[in-house]
Amino acid sequence: MRLIQKYLPNPRHTEVHRIFVKTKPHEAWETMRHLDMGKVPWVKLLFSIRTLPERLTRKSKGIDNRIGIDQIAENGKGFFIAEEIPSQEIVVAAVGKFWHLNIPFVEVTSEEFSDFNIPGYGKLSWSILVEPYSEGSVITLELRTTATDEISWKKLNRYYSIIGVASQLIRSTMMHHAENLLGKFKRADDEERALPGDERLPDCKYQATHSIDIEAPLSLVWRYLMQLGCDRAGWYSIDALDNDGKPSIDHVVEGWETRNVGDKIWATPKGDSFFDVYQVEEDKHFVVGGKAERLGETFSSTWAFILEPIGRDATHLITRARMKLQPPLKEWILGTLWMAPIHGLMQKAQLKHLKTICERDAQMRKEKILTHDWA
């Protein structure tokens, strides 16, 4: 579990930026920990505009022009370092009325921040996490916001609707700048790579590959994959089309933890069509498929779900559907008119829905914070 979860669980707004770099974790951490965005001219300009009220009431030479963790650590008020795990993770937090030009901050300790609930204030926390990835590192910047009451949240939300574009651009620029400094790591192309299940339909002409990053651990995403099917939770896609209008169950159900090779998954609410379970490797991949009559011919298909960690608390979920049908004309009709538009629409809806509920559950957790020695 990420350290930021300890300080700001159940946020009302979350924003995540992630980069993959060639540099090893220790060096990547040193760069991120001491990065000064005040040296990037247009970022410096935006911060100068934001702090204009303070600059008008103080001598300019008294203003610290650094923009980064070092400046926060030495400033001693407003934003503060809630906790740091050396060479791995750091959390910055603040309580204040952020919608004011000259922000009235509340001075709280790290221990007080999480439980602070006096009405009238917003709460903000952001973190930087550096972890090993392949031969390099993955760096995650996460921002979370909430407020202590509904009126304050409306004010904070309205404030971010105005300055949010600029502040998000600053964070994106920060990560892009770090990526240039540390060397961009090229991730595998999901469209081109071989995946589990491909071997069942060799020389397949028609396939559709989709993927999404989910801010939740593999184990949680896996639990929801095990619930797929009309005999269990539904398909988490467009329920009106594939679940007879019945909403997919949006929580983990005890007793639905596993599927076994040879199981039959209901493809329809009536249970008159099935997927066969071909492969199951816990927290790694889940492959189903089968044969059916389409256009008067035997239609063969596979549908694979592949999970890969991107850090200890996030998952890259890949799906791939493949199909074969004879003769070639009927295969072309089905591959062109069904796979791309219809399956593509349903698959994107499914991935988006899974992302939403998995991330919601991940932000509700209360677990021990794990630390690792990357040396």
N, C-alpha and C positions, 0 to 999 in steps of 0.2 A: 504494500500500500504506500502511496506517495505521502510524503511528510505534510504537504499542504492539507491533506484530508484531516489531519489532527487539528488544524487551526480553523479551517472554514469548510466543514462538511455541509452538504445540502445547499450549495450556493444557488442563487437565483439566476446568475449568469456565469458562464464559463467560456473561456477562450483559450485554445491550445495552439501553439506553434511548435513544429518539430523539424529538426534538420538531422541529416546523416552525414558525418564527416570522416575523413580518412585518418585523422589524428587520434592517438590513443587517449583514453579517458583522463589520465592525470594531466596531460598537457592541455587538453580541451577544457578541463575544469579551470586551470589557471587563467586561460584566456577569458572565459566567461566571467569568472569571479572578479577580474580586475578590468573588464571592458569599460571604456569611457566613451559613451555615445555623444558626449559633449564635443568631441573632436570632429563629428560629422556636421558640416555647416548647416544644412537645412534643418536637421534635428535640433541643433542648438538654437536656431531661429524660432522654431515652434515652442520650445521650452521658454525662451525669452518672452514670447508673447503671453504664454500662460502665467508666468511669474511677474508680469508687468506691475501689478499692484504692489507687490513686495519690493520691487526695484524702485518704485517711486517714493517709497517711505524709508528706504535704507540707502546708504552710500554704496555706489556700484562696486567699489573695491571690497565691500563686505559680502558680496554675493559669491557663493561657490558655484563655479560654472561646470563642474564635473557632473556627469549624468551616468550613474551606475551604482553598484553595490558599495564600492569604497566610499563614495560620497554619503550614502545612507548610513553606513557604519560609523562615520565620523561626525555626522550632523547632530545626532542625539535627540532629535525631536521630529514629530510628524511620522513619517515612515520609519520603521525600525526593523532590525533583523530579529525575527521571532525565534528562529532556530537554524543551526547550520550543522550538517554532517560533513566534515572536511573531505574535500575531493569528490563529493558525490552530489549534495543537494543543499539548497538554501531556501528559506522562506522569508519573505518580506511582508509586513502587514501594516495596517493603519486604520484608525477609527476617526471619522471626521465628517463635516458637512461639505462634501467634495463639490457640491453645486455652487458654493460661494466662490467669488473671485479670489478672496484671501481666505483660504480654507481654515476654519476653526478645527484644529485637531484635538482629540482627547488623548492625554498621555496615559497609556495602559502598559502593563507588563505582558510578557509572552503568556504567562499563566492566566491573566485576566482577559486576554483578547477573545478567546473562543466563546466564553460565557457572557461577554458584555452585551447587554440588551436594553440599555436606557433608551427610551424613545427619542427620535429626532436625529439619528445618525446613520451614516452608511459605513459599511465595513468592506475593506478591500484587502486582498492578499494575492501575491504572485510569487512564483517559485521558479527556480532553475534546477533541473535535474540532468546529470550527466551519467550515462551508463555505457557499457561495452556493447558494440554491435558489429558482428562479423570481424573484420580486421581493424575497425575503427571505433567510432562512438556514435551514439544517438543522444541529441541534446533536446530537452523539452522545456519550453517556457509556457507556464500556465498562469492565467489570470482568473481569479474568482471574485465576484462581488455579491453583496447582499445588503440588507438594511435592517434596522431594529424594529421597524413598523411599516405599515403600508404607505402612509403619507411620505415618509422618507424614501421608500423605494421608488415611488412615482417621481420624486424630485431627482433621485440619483439616475433613474432610467432616462428621464428627460434630458438630464445633463449629458449623459453618454450618447444620447441620440444626436446631440449637437457636436460634441468633441470626439465622439467615438471613432469616426473615420480617421481623423488625424492621429489619435492615440494608437489605434490598431496598426496604422501605417508605420508608426515609430517602432512598434514591436516587430513588425515584419521586417523592417529595415535592419533592426538590430540582429535578427537571426540571419538575414541575408549577408550582412557584414561579417558576422562570425563564420558563416559558411565559406566565404571567400578567404578569410584568414586561415582557416583550418583545413580547407580542401574538401570539396564536395564529393561524397561517396555515392557512386552510381548504384542504385538498387536494381535488383533483377526486374526485367520487364515481364509482368504477369501474363501479357498476351502471348509472348514468345516462348516462355518456359514450359517444360514438361511438368505435369502435375499428376498426383495419384488419380487413378481411374482412366487415364488416357489409354492405357494399354488394353482396355476392354473393347475399345472401338478403334483399332488401328486404321491408319489412312483415312480418317474421318475428314470430310470436306467442310462440314458445318459445325461450328462451335461458337459459344458466346462466353467470354470471360469478364467478370466484374469483380471489383474489390472495394474495400472500405477500411479505414482505420477506426478502431473503436477504443475509447479511453476506459478500458476495463480489462481485467486479467483473463488469460486464456480459459481458466477453469469456469468462469462465469459465462463467457460466450458459449463454451461447450455445452453447459447445462441447457441453454436455450435451443441449441441445435438438436439436442436429444429429445426435445419436446415437439419438433416439427412433425406435422401430419394431422390429418383430420381425425385420427383416432386419439390424438393427444391435444395439443394446444392450438392447432391450426397452422397456417403457413406464414403468418406475420407479413402478409403482403396486402393485396386488395381483397379484403374479406368478402365483399359483395360478389366477387368473381370466383374465388376459389374455396370459400368456406360457407357458402349458402347464406351469406350475410351475417353470420355469427362472429362476433369479434374474437380475434385470437387472444388466448389467455396471456395477460401481461405480467405474470409473475412466475417464479420458479415453483413447480409442484413436486412435492415429495413423492418418490416412487417412480419418477420419470427420469432417472439419472442415466440410464444406459439404453443402448440399442445393440443387438447382436447380429452378426452375419447370418443371413437367412431369414431375418424378420421381414414381415410385410407391413409397410406403412400405408395407411389409407391415403390415396391421392384425392379422393372426393368424400364429401360428407356422407354419402350413401354407402360407402364401403364397397363400391362395385368396380373400383380400379385401384391398383396398388403400385408402389415402388418396392423393389426388393433391396434389402441392405446388402451391399457387396463388400464393403470394407469399413472397419471401425478401428481407429487407433486413437485412444483417448487423448484429448487436448491437441491432436495433430490433424487428423483428417477423417472425413465421413463421406462415403461414396454410396449413392443409391442409383437405381436405374431399373430398366425393365424392357419388356416388349409389349406392343399394343397394335391394334389395327388403325391405320391412318390412310385415308385416300384409297382404301381397298387393298392395302399392302401391309406387310409386317414392318413396323417402325421400331427401331432399337435406339435406346438412349441411355446416357449416364448423366448424373448430376453430382458434382463433387463440391465439398466444402472443406477448405484447407485453412488452418489457423497457424499463424506465425507470430512469435513475440516480437514486439518492438519496444524493448525495455521490459521491466518486470511487471508493469501494471498497464500495459496497452497491447492490443491485438490487431494484427493485419489479417483480415478475413477475405479470402479469395473464393469465388464460386466459378465453376465452369460447367456448362451444359453442352453435351455433344449428342449428335444424332446421325443415324444412317437409315436410308430408305431406298428401295429399288422399285421401279427403274429410275434413272437419273433425272428425268423430267419431274416426276412426283417429288423426288428428293429436293430438287431446286425450288419447287413451289413451296414446300413446307419449310425449307431452310431459309428462304427469302421472305416469305409472307408471315411466318409464325415466329421463328427464332428471334430475329432482330427486333421487330416492333412489339410483339405481344409478350414473349418471354422477357425481353429486355425491360419493358415497362414493369412487369411483375417482379423481376429480380431486383431492380433498383428500389422499388417500394419495400421489398422484404429487407434489404440491407439497411435502408434508412430506419425502418421500424426496429430492427434488432439493435442498431446503434443507440437509438433513443432509450430503450428499456434497459439495455446492459449498462449504459453510462449512468442512468438514474440509479440503478441498484448499486453500482460501484461507489457512487457519492453518498450512499446511505450507510456504508459499512463502518463498523467500529472494530478495527483489528490492530494488532501490534505492528508498529512500523519496522520494516525489515531494513537492515543495513548490510552492506557487503564490503569486503576488502578487494578492491579491483587491482591492487598492486601485484 
